[in-house]
Amino acid sequence: MTSNANQYTWAGRFSEPVSDLVKRYTASVDFDQRMWRQDIRGSLAHARMLAKQGIISAQDLADIERGMAQVAQEIESGQLEWSIDLEDVHLNVEKRLTALVGDAGKRLHTGRSRNDQVATDIRLYLRDSIDDIQVLLKQFRSALVDLAEKEAATPMPGFTHLQVAQPVTFGHHMLAYFEMFGRDAERFADARKRTNRLPLGSAALAGTTYPIDREFVAAELGFEGVCENSLDAVSDRDFAIEFTAACALLMMHISRLSEELVMWMSPRVGFIQIADRFCTGSSIMPQKKNPDVPELARGKTGRVYGQLMSLLTLMKSQPLAYNKDNQEDKEPLFDAVDTVTDTLRIFADMAGGITVRADNMKAALTQGFATATDLADYLVKKGLPFRDAHEAVGHAVKAAEAKGVDLPQLTLDELKAFCPQVEADVFAVLTVEGSLASRNHIGGTAPEQVKAAIARARQRLA
């Protein structure tokens, strides 16, 4: 049993070695090694606290700090050989540290368990990931504002039920997504607050008998406070679920935008072109230019939804405190992080490669009677009750449809036949430009308001 005891930190209790099949099944080092920076940061803060409290010597701390610097260098350069026999990133780092500095490395784990160590590393990793995502979100939102500013007065059809509804501007449409992704940024910021609590010091589940200083460690690692209950601290994964839920909402917004980009780029619609570097061709049809990036983003949205469901299902039946099930929290979490960061990075770039085809957008406004609501509002301002105005315009639309023309192409006499209050000034109301300009209030699509909204958006991004 000596070799097995040397291999595993916990092997003293066991009378036979772990089988190779179990090693492969239970090991997590293949995917959790990405947390090595957080593991080393957490261990160094823990070691400094132990030395401050007189639990380990100043020399032990110096040896640990020296050893960890070398471990970090070896990992950075790819020299460290990760071992599946050591299960995870934590034991791999500790084993290498001990090989470098001897007994000081063995003393590092005093007053902690892998349970609170793992929980701390995940929170540190997720906090770093949230900060990275916020930077990418800001870049993407800024690219949307740039596009909105460029097209602040470009008319396009606004749709409900995918039917032409009323004129809006393309800039106004892009600012709708700016608002969505702004709420996503708020959700990530909020999730970060609940992530930024220190579990370390909870040990396996009940705390530790050593005179530790958890507040010192929290300050060293930039946590806003400590987890108040040791049982909860080692078994809580709410923060991971909340983060993944925020990722799912963000990807839902990405998918909505993607759907519109795919539709708009179709030659049948022709509202936009996406730069060639974000598209691919066909292996058989030489004319094809496929919007692969937004299409794939739609698909990856389902992937992130799946990771959220994985985490919810993982946690739903777990009794307190830590269970080995929780090892399964990392791959869904890591995949959500990777998917969101990659998507935001490419979408921020792609937004700058969108070319608007304004003529096609304006031509589409001649289909679907986009200014019908403006005509109804005009009649109300002439004294007609809205329901009567609604009915009169409905008859006018029916007549225009029968003639194969848009409302502005009906004559004054034809319009008067549906409502005597109609006068010559009605044609100013029925233009796209008149329709846009009339919605001149905060949140409205008037170009003047769009430009004001862009100015406010830039202030929010500052």
C-alpha positions as CSV (number, residue, x, y, z in Angstrom):
1,M,0.0,0.0,0.0
2,T,2.9,2.4,0.2
3,S,2.8,3.4,-3.4
4,N,-0.9,4.1,-3.2
5,A,-0.5,6.2,0.0
6,N,2.2,8.2,-1.8
7,Q,0.0,8.9,-4.8
8,Y,-3.2,10.0,-2.9
9,T,-3.3,12.5,0.0
10,W,-6.3,10.6,1.4
11,A,-5.1,7.0,0.8
12,G,-4.2,6.0,4.4
13,R,-7.7,4.8,5.0
14,F,-7.8,2.4,2.1
15,S,-6.5,-1.2,1.7
16,E,-6.4,-1.5,-2.1
17,P,-5.5,1.0,-4.8
18,V,-8.1,2.7,-6.9
19,S,-8.8,1.0,-10.2
20,D,-7.7,2.7,-13.5
21,L,-11.3,2.8,-14.6
22,V,-12.3,4.7,-11.4
23,K,-9.4,7.0,-11.8
24,R,-10.5,8.0,-15.2
25,Y,-14.2,8.3,-14.1
26,T,-13.5,10.5,-11.1
27,A,-10.6,12.6,-12.3
28,S,-11.3,16.2,-13.3
29,V,-7.8,17.5,-14.1
30,D,-8.4,17.4,-17.8
31,F,-10.9,20.2,-17.5
32,D,-10.3,21.9,-14.2
33,Q,-6.6,22.7,-14.8
34,R,-7.8,25.9,-16.4
35,M,-8.3,27.2,-12.8
36,W,-4.6,26.9,-11.9
37,R,-4.1,30.6,-11.6
38,Q,-7.1,30.9,-9.2
39,D,-5.8,27.8,-7.2
40,I,-2.4,29.4,-6.7
41,R,-3.8,32.8,-5.8
42,G,-6.1,31.1,-3.2
43,S,-3.3,29.0,-1.8
44,L,-1.0,31.9,-1.4
45,A,-3.6,34.0,0.4
46,H,-4.3,31.0,2.7
47,A,-0.6,30.5,3.4
48,R,-0.2,34.2,4.2
49,M,-3.0,34.0,6.7
50,L,-1.6,30.8,8.2
51,A,1.8,32.6,8.7
52,K,0.1,35.8,10.1
53,Q,-1.8,33.6,12.6
54,G,1.4,31.7,13.6
55,I,0.0,28.4,12.3
56,I,3.0,28.0,9.9
57,S,6.4,29.7,10.2
58,A,7.6,32.7,8.2
59,Q,10.1,30.3,6.5
60,D,7.3,28.0,5.5
61,L,5.5,30.9,3.9
62,A,8.7,32.0,2.1
63,D,9.2,28.5,0.8
64,I,5.6,28.2,-0.4
65,E,5.7,31.6,-2.2
66,R,9.0,30.6,-3.9
67,G,7.7,27.2,-4.8
68,M,4.4,28.5,-6.1
69,A,6.2,31.0,-8.3
70,Q,8.1,28.1,-9.9
71,V,4.9,26.1,-10.3
72,A,3.2,29.0,-12.0
73,Q,6.2,29.4,-14.4
74,E,6.2,25.7,-15.2
75,I,2.5,25.7,-16.0
76,E,2.8,28.9,-18.1
77,S,5.6,27.4,-20.1
78,G,3.8,24.0,-20.5
79,Q,6.5,22.1,-18.5
80,L,4.2,20.8,-15.8
81,E,2.9,17.3,-16.6
82,W,-0.6,17.0,-15.4
83,S,-1.4,13.6,-13.8
84,I,-4.7,11.9,-13.8
85,D,-3.6,10.0,-10.8
86,L,-3.7,13.2,-8.8
87,E,-7.3,13.7,-9.8
88,D,-7.6,17.5,-10.1
89,V,-5.8,20.8,-10.5
90,H,-5.6,21.3,-6.7
91,L,-3.6,18.1,-6.0
92,N,-1.4,18.5,-9.0
93,V,-0.4,21.9,-7.9
94,E,0.1,20.8,-4.3
95,K,2.1,17.7,-5.3
96,R,4.5,19.7,-7.5
97,L,4.8,22.4,-4.7
98,T,5.7,19.7,-2.2
99,A,8.3,18.2,-4.6
100,L,9.9,21.7,-4.8
101,V,9.8,22.8,-1.2
102,G,9.3,19.7,0.9
103,D,7.5,19.9,4.3
104,A,6.4,23.5,3.7
105,G,4.2,22.3,0.8
106,K,2.7,19.6,3.1
107,R,1.7,22.3,5.6
108,L,-0.1,24.4,3.1
109,H,-3.3,22.5,3.4
110,T,-3.6,23.1,7.2
111,G,-7.0,24.5,8.1
112,R,-8.7,23.9,4.8
113,S,-10.3,21.1,2.8
114,R,-10.5,20.5,-0.9
115,N,-14.2,21.3,-0.5
116,D,-13.7,25.0,0.5
117,Q,-10.6,25.2,-1.8
118,V,-12.6,24.1,-4.8
119,A,-15.5,26.4,-4.0
120,T,-13.1,29.3,-3.6
121,D,-11.3,28.6,-6.9
122,I,-14.6,28.4,-8.8
123,R,-15.7,31.7,-7.4
124,L,-12.4,33.3,-8.3
125,Y,-12.5,31.9,-11.8
126,L,-16.1,33.0,-12.3
127,R,-15.4,36.4,-11.0
128,D,-12.6,36.8,-13.4
129,S,-14.8,35.5,-16.2
130,I,-17.6,37.9,-15.4
131,D,-15.1,40.8,-15.6
132,D,-13.9,39.6,-19.0
133,I,-17.5,39.2,-20.2
134,Q,-18.3,42.7,-19.1
135,V,-15.4,44.1,-21.1
136,L,-16.6,42.2,-24.2
137,L,-20.2,43.2,-23.6
138,K,-19.2,46.9,-23.5
139,Q,-17.2,46.5,-26.8
140,F,-20.2,44.9,-28.4
141,R,-22.7,47.5,-27.1
142,S,-20.4,50.2,-28.3
143,A,-20.3,48.7,-31.8
144,L,-24.1,48.6,-31.8
145,V,-24.2,52.3,-30.9
146,D,-21.7,53.1,-33.6
147,L,-24.0,51.3,-36.1
148,A,-27.1,53.0,-34.7
149,E,-25.4,56.4,-35.1
150,K,-24.5,55.8,-38.7
151,E,-28.1,54.8,-39.5
152,A,-29.9,57.0,-37.0
153,A,-32.3,58.4,-39.7
154,T,-32.4,55.4,-42.1
155,P,-36.1,54.3,-42.4
156,M,-37.0,50.7,-42.3
157,P,-40.2,48.7,-41.6
158,G,-40.9,47.9,-38.0
159,F,-42.7,44.6,-37.7
160,T,-45.1,42.8,-35.5
161,H,-46.0,39.2,-36.3
162,L,-43.4,39.6,-39.0
163,Q,-45.9,41.8,-40.8
164,V,-45.1,45.4,-41.7
165,A,-46.4,47.5,-38.8
166,Q,-45.0,51.1,-38.7
167,P,-41.9,52.9,-39.9
168,V,-38.9,53.0,-37.6
169,T,-35.2,53.8,-38.2
170,F,-32.5,51.2,-38.3
171,G,-30.7,53.2,-35.6
172,H,-33.7,52.8,-33.4
173,H,-33.8,49.1,-34.1
174,M,-30.2,48.7,-33.1
175,L,-30.7,50.6,-29.9
176,A,-33.3,48.1,-28.9
177,Y,-30.6,45.5,-28.8
178,F,-28.3,48.0,-26.9
179,E,-31.0,48.1,-24.2
180,M,-31.2,44.3,-24.1
181,F,-27.5,43.8,-23.7
182,G,-27.4,46.6,-21.2
183,R,-29.8,44.6,-19.0
184,D,-27.5,41.6,-19.5
185,A,-24.5,43.7,-18.2
186,E,-26.6,44.6,-15.2
187,R,-27.4,40.9,-14.5
188,F,-23.7,39.9,-14.7
189,A,-22.8,42.7,-12.3
190,D,-25.5,41.6,-9.9
191,A,-24.4,37.9,-10.1
192,R,-20.8,39.0,-9.4
193,K,-21.9,40.4,-6.0
194,R,-23.2,37.0,-4.9
195,T,-20.2,35.2,-6.4
196,N,-17.8,37.5,-4.6
197,R,-18.0,35.8,-1.2
198,L,-15.2,33.7,0.3
199,P,-15.9,30.1,1.2
200,L,-12.3,29.3,2.3
201,G,-12.2,28.7,6.0
202,S,-15.3,26.5,6.0
203,A,-13.0,23.4,5.6
204,A,-14.8,20.2,4.8
205,L,-18.2,21.4,6.1
206,A,-18.0,22.4,9.8
207,G,-15.2,25.0,9.9
208,T,-11.7,24.3,11.4
209,T,-10.1,24.1,14.9
210,Y,-7.2,26.4,13.8
211,P,-7.3,30.1,14.8
212,I,-7.8,31.3,11.2
213,D,-8.6,34.8,10.0
214,R,-11.1,34.5,7.1
215,E,-11.6,38.3,6.8
216,F,-7.8,38.6,6.1
217,V,-8.1,36.0,3.3
218,A,-11.1,37.7,1.9
219,A,-9.3,41.0,1.7
220,E,-6.2,39.4,0.1
221,L,-8.4,37.9,-2.6
222,G,-10.6,40.9,-3.2
223,F,-13.8,39.2,-1.9
224,E,-16.5,41.6,-0.5
225,G,-17.1,39.3,2.5
226,V,-17.2,35.7,3.7
227,C,-19.8,33.0,3.3
228,E,-21.5,33.0,6.7
229,N,-22.4,29.3,7.0
230,S,-19.8,26.6,6.5
231,L,-22.3,24.0,5.3
232,D,-23.7,26.3,2.7
233,A,-20.3,27.6,1.7
234,V,-18.9,24.3,0.5
235,S,-22.1,23.1,-1.2
236,D,-23.6,26.3,-2.7
237,R,-23.6,26.5,-6.5
238,D,-26.3,29.1,-6.7
239,F,-23.8,31.6,-8.0
240,A,-22.8,29.3,-10.9
241,I,-26.5,28.7,-11.8
242,E,-27.2,32.4,-11.6
243,F,-24.3,33.2,-13.9
244,T,-25.3,30.5,-16.4
245,A,-28.9,31.9,-16.3
246,A,-27.5,35.3,-17.2
247,C,-25.5,33.7,-20.0
248,A,-28.7,32.0,-21.3
249,L,-30.5,35.3,-21.3
250,L,-27.6,37.0,-23.1
251,M,-27.5,34.2,-25.7
252,M,-31.3,34.5,-26.2
253,H,-30.7,38.1,-27.1
254,I,-27.9,37.1,-29.4
255,S,-30.1,34.6,-31.0
256,R,-32.9,37.1,-31.7
257,L,-30.4,39.5,-33.3
258,S,-29.0,36.6,-35.3
259,E,-32.4,35.6,-36.6
260,E,-32.9,39.1,-37.9
261,L,-29.5,39.3,-39.5
262,V,-30.1,36.0,-41.3
263,M,-33.5,37.2,-42.5
264,W,-32.2,40.7,-43.5
265,M,-29.3,39.2,-45.5
266,S,-31.6,37.0,-47.5
267,P,-31.9,38.3,-51.1
268,R,-35.6,38.1,-50.7
269,V,-35.3,40.8,-48.1
270,G,-31.9,42.4,-48.8
271,F,-31.8,44.9,-45.9
272,I,-28.1,44.3,-45.1
273,Q,-24.9,42.7,-46.1
274,I,-22.5,41.1,-43.6
275,A,-18.8,41.4,-44.3
276,D,-17.3,38.4,-46.2
277,R,-15.0,37.5,-43.3
278,F,-18.1,36.4,-41.3
279,C,-19.6,34.3,-44.0
280,T,-18.9,31.1,-46.0
281,G,-19.8,29.7,-49.4
282,S,-21.3,26.5,-50.6
283,S,-19.4,23.4,-51.8
284,I,-21.7,23.1,-54.8
285,M,-23.5,26.4,-55.4
286,P,-20.9,29.1,-56.3
287,Q,-23.3,32.0,-55.8
288,K,-23.9,31.4,-52.1
289,K,-22.9,33.7,-49.3
290,N,-24.0,32.1,-46.1
291,P,-24.3,34.0,-42.8
292,D,-22.7,31.2,-40.8
293,V,-21.7,33.3,-37.7
294,P,-25.3,34.4,-36.8
295,E,-26.6,30.9,-37.7
296,L,-24.2,29.2,-35.5
297,A,-24.8,31.7,-32.7
298,R,-28.5,30.7,-32.8
299,G,-27.4,27.0,-32.4
300,K,-25.0,27.8,-29.6
301,T,-27.8,29.5,-27.7
302,G,-29.4,26.0,-27.2
303,R,-26.0,24.8,-26.0
304,V,-26.0,27.4,-23.2
305,Y,-29.6,26.6,-22.3
306,G,-28.5,23.0,-21.9
307,Q,-25.7,24.0,-19.5
308,L,-28.1,25.9,-17.4
309,M,-30.4,22.9,-17.2
310,S,-27.4,20.6,-16.4
311,L,-26.5,22.7,-13.4
312,L,-30.1,23.0,-12.1
313,T,-30.6,19.2,-12.4
314,L,-27.2,18.6,-10.8
315,M,-28.2,20.5,-7.7
316,K,-31.8,19.7,-7.3
317,S,-31.5,16.5,-5.2
318,Q,-28.3,17.1,-3.2
319,P,-28.4,16.9,0.6
320,L,-26.0,19.1,2.6
321,A,-23.1,19.4,2.4
322,Y,-20.6,18.6,-0.4
323,N,-21.2,15.7,-2.7
324,K,-19.0,14.3,-5.5
325,D,-21.9,15.3,-7.9
326,N,-20.5,18.8,-7.6
327,Q,-17.5,17.9,-9.7
328,E,-20.0,18.0,-12.6
329,D,-20.5,21.7,-12.1
330,K,-17.3,22.7,-13.9
331,E,-17.8,21.5,-17.5
332,P,-21.2,23.2,-18.0
333,L,-19.9,26.4,-16.4
334,F,-16.7,26.5,-18.4
335,D,-18.6,25.8,-21.6
336,A,-21.0,28.6,-20.9
337,V,-18.1,31.0,-20.3
338,D,-16.3,29.9,-23.5
339,T,-19.4,30.1,-25.6
340,V,-20.4,33.6,-24.4
341,T,-16.9,35.1,-24.6
342,D,-16.3,33.7,-28.1
343,T,-19.7,34.9,-29.3
344,L,-19.4,38.4,-27.9
345,R,-15.9,38.8,-29.3
346,I,-17.0,37.9,-32.8
347,F,-20.3,39.8,-32.7
348,A,-18.5,43.0,-31.6
349,D,-16.3,42.7,-34.7
350,M,-19.2,41.6,-37.0
351,A,-21.4,44.6,-36.0
352,G,-18.7,46.8,-37.6
353,G,-18.9,44.8,-40.8
354,I,-22.7,45.3,-41.4
355,T,-23.6,47.4,-44.4
356,V,-27.2,48.7,-44.6
357,R,-29.0,48.7,-47.9
358,A,-31.2,51.7,-47.3
359,D,-33.0,51.7,-50.7
360,N,-34.3,48.2,-50.1
361,M,-35.5,49.1,-46.6
362,K,-37.3,52.2,-47.9
363,A,-38.8,50.1,-50.8
364,A,-40.2,47.6,-48.2
365,L,-42.0,50.4,-46.5
366,T,-44.2,50.8,-49.6
367,Q,-45.6,47.3,-48.8
368,G,-47.9,46.6,-45.9
369,F,-49.4,50.1,-45.5
370,A,-46.9,51.2,-42.9
371,T,-48.4,54.6,-42.3
372,A,-52.0,53.4,-41.7
373,T,-51.7,54.1,-37.9
374,D,-50.6,57.6,-38.8
375,L,-53.7,58.2,-40.8
376,A,-55.8,57.0,-37.9
377,D,-54.0,59.3,-35.5
378,Y,-54.6,62.1,-38.0
379,L,-58.3,61.5,-38.0
380,V,-58.4,61.5,-34.3
381,K,-56.7,64.9,-34.2
382,K,-59.5,66.0,-36.6
383,G,-62.1,65.1,-34.0
384,L,-63.0,61.5,-34.9
385,P,-63.1,58.9,-32.0
386,F,-60.2,56.5,-32.3
387,R,-62.4,53.4,-32.9
388,D,-64.2,55.2,-35.8
389,A,-60.9,56.4,-37.2
390,H,-59.6,52.8,-37.0
391,E,-62.6,51.5,-38.9
392,A,-62.3,54.3,-41.6
393,V,-58.6,53.6,-42.2
394,G,-59.4,49.9,-42.4
395,H,-61.8,50.6,-45.3
396,A,-59.1,52.8,-46.9
397,V,-56.5,50.1,-46.7
398,K,-58.9,47.6,-48.2
399,A,-59.6,50.0,-51.1
400,A,-55.8,50.7,-51.6
401,E,-55.1,46.9,-51.6
402,A,-57.8,46.3,-54.2
403,K,-56.2,49.0,-56.4
404,G,-52.7,47.7,-55.8
405,V,-51.4,50.9,-54.4
406,D,-50.2,52.3,-51.0
407,L,-52.2,54.7,-49.0
408,P,-50.3,57.8,-50.1
409,Q,-51.2,57.0,-53.7
410,L,-55.0,57.3,-53.0
411,T,-56.4,60.6,-54.2
412,L,-57.7,63.2,-51.8
413,D,-61.2,62.5,-52.9
414,E,-60.8,58.8,-52.4
415,L,-59.6,59.4,-48.9
416,K,-62.4,61.8,-48.2
417,A,-64.9,59.1,-49.2
418,F,-63.8,57.2,-46.0
419,C,-63.8,60.3,-43.8
420,P,-65.0,63.8,-44.7
421,Q,-62.5,65.3,-42.2
422,V,-59.6,64.5,-44.4
423,E,-57.9,67.5,-45.9
424,A,-54.9,68.1,-48.2
425,D,-52.5,68.1,-45.2
426,V,-53.1,64.4,-44.9
427,F,-50.3,63.6,-47.4
428,A,-47.6,65.0,-45.1
429,V,-48.8,62.5,-42.5
430,L,-48.7,59.6,-44.9
431,T,-45.0,60.0,-45.7
432,V,-42.4,57.8,-44.0
433,E,-40.4,60.8,-43.0
434,G,-43.5,62.4,-41.5
435,S,-44.4,59.2,-39.6
436,L,-40.9,59.0,-38.1
437,A,-40.7,62.7,-37.2
438,S,-44.0,62.6,-35.4
439,R,-42.8,60.1,-32.8
440,N,-40.7,62.7,-31.1
441,H,-40.5,61.7,-27.5
442,I,-38.1,59.8,-25.3
443,G,-38.1,56.2,-26.5
444,G,-39.6,57.2,-29.9
445,T,-38.2,56.5,-33.3
446,A,-37.9,60.1,-34.5
447,P,-34.3,60.6,-35.8
448,E,-33.9,63.5,-33.3
449,Q,-34.8,61.1,-30.5
450,V,-32.6,58.4,-31.8
451,K,-29.6,60.8,-31.8
452,A,-30.5,61.8,-28.2
453,A,-30.7,58.2,-27.2
454,I,-27.3,57.5,-28.8
455,A,-25.8,60.4,-26.7
456,R,-27.3,58.9,-23.6
457,A,-26.0,55.4,-24.6
458,R,-22.5,56.7,-24.9
459,Q,-22.7,58.3,-21.4
460,R,-23.7,54.9,-20.1
461,L,-20.8,53.2,-21.8
462,A,-18.3,55.8,-20.5
